Amino acid sequence: MSVDARKGAAGRSHDGARQPASANPLRPEGDLGQPTYLAVSLDLWYTALYHIPGADKKWDEDRLSAAGELLRLPDGGTPAIPAIATAMEQVNEHLAASGLNPGKIDPGALLLQCAARLGADLRVGPDEAAERFSSAGLTEHPPEVNPEAVVLVRARRSKEVPVILLSNTARRASSWDRFLRESAGLEFDHILTSCEVGSAKPDGRIFRVASERLGVPPSEILHVGDRWELDVEGALGAGFGAALYRGLSHRYPEGMYPATDPGVIGSSRVRCIDRLDELLDGSVRSP
C-alpha cells in the first residue's frame, strides 16, 4: 500500500450539508452566464501535477530508502529495506483497521510509528526527520508540473485573486511549496494538505479550513479538480463552486482510479473543462 494518500483518499462521507437551490454557489452571474468567484482552490494530483508512467511506483521505494537513512537500530545499524516495508505496511493496516486514512496522518507520525515497530529511533531530530521523510521522492523522481496550472495561477495572482492548493496527500505543505517554487516558480497563497489538516476530500472540513485560510466565504471560492467524488461532490457539499478538470485524465496510471471516476458528468450545474486556461474567461473576478 502506498504511503502517499493520492491513491486511497476517496473517503465516502463528508459532513458539509448541501446548500438549498436558492443558495447554490453555482448561480449564473454576469454577461458570460457563468458563476463568478473571488478565489480559486486547485487540486494537486492530475490537475496541477502528474507523474510520467512508472515514476509514481518509485515513490514508495524513495520513501523506504529515506526511512532507512533516518532510522537507527539499538546496535547502531540501519534497518533493512524489506523490514521497513513490512513495518510500514503494518502501520497502514493498523490505521485502516482503526478507520484512519494514512493520508490524514502527518509523515513524522507515520515515521515514528514505523520506528516503534522496528524497535528503532531517529538519527536526527524529529522535525528534520519528518521534513526529509515528507519530501522523499520529490527530488529523485519528481512529478511533472502542469504548464496550464502555471499559467492559471500566475494570471490569477497577478490580478490579486488568491489561489490555494488543496490536496489529499501524505506530504507536508512545506515539501510541496519548496518543490513547486524550485521546479516551476509556482507560488500559492496557501497550501492545505490532508495530512496536516487531518481531513481529506470529500470531507467538508478540509474545504472549510481552506475558506478560513483565505478569509473568503465558501460560495465565493471555485474548487477545480479531476475527481468527481472528491473534488466536485466534496466542494459542492461544503458550499464551494466546482469545476471538473479532465485535461490530464489520459495520464492516470493504470488501475489508479475507478473507471467511473471521472465518468459521465452527473450534473449540468458543474462546469467541465479540458484546459485550465478556460478559467481565464472571467469566471474568477478580481476583488
ChimeraX attribute file (.defattr): number of C-alpha atoms within 10 A of each C-alpha:
attribute: neighborCount
match mode: 1-to-1
recipient: residues
	/A:1	14
	/A:2	19
	/A:3	22
	/A:4	21
	/A:5	22
	/A:6	17
	/A:7	16
	/A:8	17
	/A:9	21
	/A:10	18
	/A:11	14
	/A:12	11
	/A:13	11
	/A:14	20
	/A:15	12
	/A:16	18
	/A:17	11
	/A:18	16
	/A:19	15
	/A:20	9
	/A:21	9
	/A:22	8
	/A:23	11
	/A:24	16
	/A:25	23
	/A:26	24
	/A:27	16
	/A:28	13
	/A:29	12
	/A:30	11
	/A:31	8
	/A:32	11
	/A:33	10
	/A:34	17
	/A:35	20
	/A:36	24
	/A:37	26
	/A:38	20
	/A:39	28
	/A:40	26
	/A:41	28
	/A:42	24
	/A:43	23
	/A:44	24
	/A:45	23
	/A:46	22
	/A:47	24
	/A:48	25
	/A:49	18
	/A:50	21
	/A:51	18
	/A:52	13
	/A:53	11
	/A:54	11
	/A:55	16
	/A:56	18
	/A:57	13
	/A:58	13
	/A:59	20
	/A:60	18
	/A:61	16
	/A:62	19
	/A:63	23
	/A:64	22
	/A:65	18
	/A:66	19
	/A:67	27
	/A:68	20
	/A:69	17
	/A:70	24
	/A:71	25
	/A:72	20
	/A:73	15
	/A:74	11
	/A:75	7
	/A:76	11
	/A:77	11
	/A:78	17
	/A:79	19
	/A:80	11
	/A:81	15
	/A:82	10
	/A:83	15
	/A:84	23
	/A:85	19
	/A:86	14
	/A:87	19
	/A:88	24
	/A:89	16
	/A:90	16
	/A:91	20
	/A:92	22
	/A:93	16
	/A:94	13
	/A:95	15
	/A:96	12
	/A:97	10
	/A:98	9
	/A:99	9
	/A:100	14
	/A:101	23
	/A:102	27
	/A:103	29
	/A:104	21
	/A:105	21
	/A:106	21
	/A:107	26
	/A:108	22
	/A:109	13
	/A:110	22
	/A:111	25
	/A:112	19
	/A:113	18
	/A:114	25
	/A:115	23
	/A:116	13
	/A:117	15
	/A:118	19
	/A:119	13
	/A:120	21
	/A:121	18
	/A:122	18
	/A:123	16
	/A:124	13
	/A:125	9
	/A:126	16
	/A:127	10
	/A:128	14
	/A:129	22
	/A:130	22
	/A:131	16
	/A:132	19
	/A:133	26
	/A:134	26
	/A:135	24
	/A:136	22
	/A:137	22
	/A:138	17
	/A:139	11
	/A:140	12
	/A:141	17
	/A:142	19
	/A:143	19
	/A:144	14
	/A:145	21
	/A:146	19
	/A:147	12
	/A:148	16
	/A:149	19
	/A:150	18
	/A:151	14
	/A:152	20
	/A:153	23
	/A:154	17
	/A:155	14
	/A:156	19
	/A:157	17
	/A:158	11
	/A:159	12
	/A:160	14
	/A:161	19
	/A:162	22
	/A:163	25
	/A:164	23
	/A:165	23
	/A:166	27
	/A:167	27
	/A:168	30
	/A:169	30
	/A:170	27
	/A:171	29
	/A:172	23
	/A:173	22
	/A:174	15
	/A:175	16
	/A:176	20
	/A:177	17
	/A:178	15
	/A:179	19
	/A:180	19
	/A:181	12
	/A:182	11
	/A:183	13
	/A:184	13
	/A:185	12
	/A:186	17
	/A:187	19
	/A:188	17
	/A:189	13
	/A:190	17
	/A:191	21
	/A:192	24
	/A:193	27
	/A:194	26
	/A:195	26
	/A:196	20
	/A:197	17
	/A:198	17
	/A:199	23
	/A:200	28
	/A:201	27
	/A:202	29
	/A:203	22
	/A:204	23
	/A:205	19
	/A:206	26
	/A:207	29
	/A:208	18
	/A:209	16
	/A:210	22
	/A:211	21
	/A:212	12
	/A:213	14
	/A:214	19
	/A:215	11
	/A:216	15
	/A:217	16
	/A:218	25
	/A:219	23
	/A:220	21
	/A:221	28
	/A:222	28
	/A:223	27
	/A:224	28
	/A:225	27
	/A:226	26
	/A:227	27
	/A:228	22
	/A:229	16
	/A:230	22
	/A:231	25
	/A:232	26
	/A:233	22
	/A:234	29
	/A:235	33
	/A:236	27
	/A:237	20
	/A:238	24
	/A:239	27
	/A:240	29
	/A:241	29
	/A:242	26
	/A:243	25
	/A:244	21
	/A:245	24
	/A:246	19
	/A:247	17
	/A:248	17
	/A:249	17
	/A:250	9
	/A:251	12
	/A:252	15
	/A:253	16
	/A:254	11
	/A:255	8
	/A:256	10
	/A:257	16
	/A:258	9
	/A:259	9
	/A:260	10
	/A:261	14
	/A:262	17
	/A:263	11
	/A:264	8
	/A:265	14
	/A:266	10
	/A:267	9
	/A:268	7
	/A:269	16
	/A:270	16
	/A:271	17
	/A:272	19
	/A:273	17
	/A:274	12
	/A:275	15
	/A:276	22
	/A:277	15
	/A:278	13
	/A:279	16
	/A:280	13
	/A:281	11
	/A:282	15
	/A:283	17
	/A:284	21
	/A:285	17
	/A:286	15
	/A:287	10
